[in-house]
């Protein structure tokens, strides 16, 4: 069986010895960029490699041109995936400490963007693994290099020009994935301008999870996105967030609901506000 969206802790535990599986620990917090790696070294799922959002999952920020978490060059990320032992027949599982809300869904989306479908996010993340009493390890696994061949799906991406051209087009939907408070300029901001893209709608990524931090069922998610989208097809739907990380939770949930693949505006709010001529609202 190939896992393409989410996987349970029990299912992952049954495959810990499978040589064709690679596990990635993507724990991260914006408040302390060393926290995730420190947590990984203190204990992780056996065999997992650490996928650092700041260095492995993002490229260099170009002041005045990119958002806070731009994508790395394709050839660089493909090399990283190869070093982790990910080849064409590898089942990848990625987890974070937030049920996918932080870097796990971003990792999932990046692999899909480069043509690798056999990737899933651990449902409930690290807390679910711990609560299930599953094994832990402090051993950093030796790399077992493979050859990852990137096959970019450019239609998974939306750039700033496309977002600007469709944000008020009734045949398209541009969704801000932050909380309602963040959408309206409240709460904690990591950017100097508050608000959202003029014409964008709200699709709080936290609404993809239930009260236990697990993904809502595909049926519930289909109903959720149908209410948000109306008649707009998923191919004309764009999600963004603050820096192009947490919006991937919506992209994963859309796929888990069986609706297909929406577009990701990776530059997100942190890129949009670089040009004061781009309209914003609270």
N, C-alpha and C positions, 0 to 999 in steps of 0.2 A: 504494500500500500504506500502511495506517495502522499505526503502531507503538504498542502499548498497554502493553507491560511493559518489555522491554529492547531495545536496539539496539546493534549492533557498531560499533566505530570506523570500519571500512571503509564500512559502510552510511551512517553519518553524514557521512563525508568526501564521499560522492557527492552530498550534498544541501546543501552549504555555500552554494550560490548560489540555493537555492530560496526565493523570497520568502514562501512560505506556511509556512516553518519558523522557529521561535524556539528559540534555545539559551540555557539558563540555567546559569551556573557557580555551584554551591552549596558550594564548598569552605569548610570551617569546622573549627575545633578548639575544644574546650571550654577548653583551657589558655591560649589567646590569641585573644580574639574578633576581633582585627584581622588575624590571620594570613591568613584566606581572602581578604579584600579586597586585602591587600598582594600575595598571590600572583597574584590576578586582574590587578592593574595591571602586574605584572612579565611577564605572558604568559598568554594564554587562547586557547581555540578561537575562530577568527575569527567575529565577529558576536555573540558571547555577551554577555549581560547578567549582572551579578552579582546573585545572589539571597542576601541576607544573612539567615542564620538568626535572628540576634538582633533585626533590625529589620523585615525583610520577611516572614519566615515565622513570626513569633511576635508575640503581643500583649503588652500591659503585664502584668507580674506584680502580682497583688493579694496583698500579704502576708497570710498566714493563710487564704487562700481558693483560690489557684491553685497549680499546679505551676510548675516553672521555665521551661517553654516553652508557655504556653497559646496557643491559636489566636487569631489576630487577628480582629477583627470581620469578618464576611463582606463588608460593603460596602467596608471598607478594603482587604482582600486583592483583591477584584474590581477595585478601582481600580488597584492595583499591577500586576495581570496585564494590565489594559488599557494601562497605560503601557509595558509591555514589548512590546506589539504582539500580544497573544494574543486572538484572536477565535474564533468558533465553528468556523472551518475551519482553524485553525492546528495544525500538528504541533509539539509541544513536545518537546525533548530536554533532559534535565538531567543534570549530572554533578558528582561531587565527587572527592576524592583517595583515597577508600577503597572504591571499588567499589560505592557506594551506601549503605555502612554509616553514613554520617553524614547530611548534610542532603539528599542527592539523593532518597533514597526518601521522606523526609518531604515534599519538594516534589511528587513524583509523587502521593503519597496526597492531598495538599491539593487538587490540581487535580481528581483523581477525586472527592473529597468534594464539590466544587462543580460536578460534572456534566460535566467535560471528560475524555473518554476517550482522546483522541489525545495521549498523553504517555508517554514512555519514558525509562528511565534508561540512560545509557551503560554498557555492560557493561565492567567493569574500570576504569571511570572515567578520570581524568586520566593515571595511569600507562600505561594501555593506549593512549591517544592518543599519548603521547610515544614509547612503545616502537615504535609503528607508523610513526613518522617523518612524522606528519601536520602540516599547517601551524599556525603560532602567530601571534598578533597581540597588540600592546599598545594597539591603537586601541579606545577606548570608543565603541561604536556610538551614533549619535543615535537617540533614541526614535522609533518609528513607531506612534503610538497606534492601538489598535483598540477595540472595545467588547466586553468580556467580560461575559456575562450569567450570573450565578451561579444554579445550580439545586441547592440543597443536598440531599445524600442523608443525611438525619439518621440513617438506619439504619446508616451506616458508623461511627457513634460509640457508645461506651459511657461513661456517666458513673459517678461514684464510687458512687452508690446502686445502680446496676445491678450493678456489679462485686461490691459487698458482698452483694447478694441471691443471686448465682449462684456465688460462688467455691467453695462446697462442694456444689453441686448436681451430681450425677453425670450429668445430661443436658447439662451445659455444660462448657466448658474455658476456664480463665483461664491464660494463659501469660506468664511473665516472659521477656523477650527478652535479658536480660543474660547474661554468661558464667556458668558454673557457680560460679566463685569469687565473683562478685558476688551471685549468687542466695543463696549461703550467708554473705554478709556480709564477704567478703574483697575484696582488691584496692583500687583507687582509688575512693573515693566522693565525690560532690559534694553529698551530703545528710547531715544530722546523725545519722540513724538507719540502721542496717545491717540487712540481711535481705530478706525478701520477704513479699508478701501471704499470709496464712494461707490455705491451700487452693490456691494457685497452683502450676502445674507449670513446668518449665523447657523453653524452646525457644530455645537460644542462637542469636541471629541470624547469627553468624559461620558457622554450619553451612549457610547457604544458598549459600556460595561454595566453589569448589574451591581447590586449592593454588596456582593461578595468579591468584587473586582474581577469577575469572569466575563468573557464576552457574552452578550445577549445572543439568543438563538438566531439562526439565519432567518427564521420566519419573523421574529420581532424586528430584526434589523431591516428586513425588506419593507416592513410596514413603516418603520422610522424614516427611511430614505424616500419612500414613496410619498409620504406626507411633505417632506422637504422639497422634493423635485417636481411633484406634479407630473406633467407630461414631458418634461425635459429629459432627453436620453442621457445616460451616464457618460457617453463619449463627449458630450458638450457640458461637462461638469468639471469644475476646477476647485481644488482645495488648497488653502494656504493657512499659515499660522504666524508665529512671531519670527521664526528663523528657519523654517523648512524642516522641522523635526517632528513635532507632535501632530501635524496635519496628516502624517502617514498613518495614524491610527484610524482616521476616517477612510483612507484608501484601503487599508486592510479590512475594515468592517464592511465596506461596500463589496469587496471581493468575497468575503466570507458569506455575505448575504446572497451570493450568486448573481449579482447584478453586473459584473464585468469590471472594467478598469477605468476609473476616472483619471483626470490629469492632476499633476502635482506642480504647483508654482513654488519651486524650491526657494527662490529668492525671498518670497513672502514679505511680510510687513517691513522687516529690517532692510530690504532692498527697495521696496516701494517708496519709502519716505526719504530716500537719498536725493530725489529730485523734488524740490518744493512745489514744482508745477503740477505734480500728480495729486489729484484731489483726494481728500480724506474727510471723514465725518465721525462724529461721536455717537 
